[in-house]
Every structure is written in structure tokens, then in C-alpha cells.
Amino acid sequence: MKDPTVYKTIELTGTSSTSIEDAVGTALHRANKTVKHLSWFQVTDTRGNIEKGGVRHWQVTLKVGFALEAASKK
């Protein structure tokens, strides 16, 4: 019988001078380099930095879930 999946969550903040979506992509792309089994994300906060009356860059905070590897059976 297959063990049920268990997820761990981490919090990340991605940034972008282009868009909110790009800030999300930046965070997920970086996490994918070191975290295995990324499964889902939830945006928990969105902020922007203002310069000269316009958006300088976006900051998007995410909860990212990834599946834990199955425990080895002894």
C-alpha cells in the first residue's frame, strides 16, 4: 500500500521589476534549484517599492509546499 503524501511548507519572497507574476516565478525558479518535489504555492503577501512615482519592483511572499520523500522501510 502506498504511503499517503506528507507536505512541508516554506516561506519565500520573490522580487521582480517587471510584474507580480515574474516575482512569483523568480521565487519558484530559485527554490526548484535546491528543493525537491515542489507541489504548490499560495501567495500570502504582495508589496511594491515606489521610485519616482512608479513601481520600482514587486515583492511577493509565498508559502511553497513540497512533498517529503517516503521514509525508507527497514
Secondary structure, 3 states (H helix, E strand, C coil): CCCCCCEEEEEEEEEECCCHHHHHHHHHHHHHHHCCCEEEEEEEEEEEEEECCEEEEEEEEEEEEEECCCCCCC
